[in-house]
Amino acid sequence: MTKKDMYNPHVPSSKTKGLTEKQIAMLDKHAKTHSKKHIDKMIFVMKKEGKSFTVAHKIALAKIGK
């Protein structure tokens, strides 16, 4: 999946710099069912704290909700 193939505006390429292609692809799919705040929190946790996708998701659910 290239950045051109991404369909969700919740996951802009400017915010995902430093994440792996797989993380970006998973976030892109994930953003269909979650709010922008949820996705932003996940990106922050993965980038700044170095957590995995799953851990970032659990943290975002606890702090932000769906």
N, C-alpha and C positions, 0 to 999 in steps of 0.2 A: 504494500500500500504506500503510495507516494503522498506527499502533502497535498497535491492537487486532488487526490481521490477523496479527501476528507470532506464530510458533508455537514459537520456540526459546528456552528459558530461558537459554542461553549468552549471549544478546544482550539484557540488560535495558536498559530505556530510561534508567535512571539513569546507566549507563556510557557511553551513546552520545550524550550531550548534546554538541553542537558538531560532530557529523558531519552530512553531508548526507543527505537522504532516500535517495538512490541508494546511498550507502555503507552505510547501515543495512539496506536491502533486500538488498544483496549479501552482507553479513555474515550476515543471517538465513538465506539460502539456504546459504551457505558453512558455517555451523555444523552442518549435518546430517552432514558428513563429517569434521569436525575436532574436536579436544578443546577443552575450556573454556580450558585454558592457552594453546592456540594462538590462540583467538579473543581472549582478554584481551590477549595480546601484540600482536596486530594492532590492536586498539582503541587501546592505549597508543601505538604507533608512529604511527598516523594522527593522533591528537589532539595528542600532545606534540611529535612531530618533524615533523608536517605532511607526511608521506609519502603517496603514493598507495596505493590498495588493493593493487595488484600488488606494489609494493615492500614494503609491510607484510607481505604473504603470504610473500614470499621470505625476509624477515628472520625471521619466525615459524617457518618451516620449518627454517631454519638453526639457530636458537637453541633451539626447543622440540621440533620434530618435528611429526608429524601429530597 
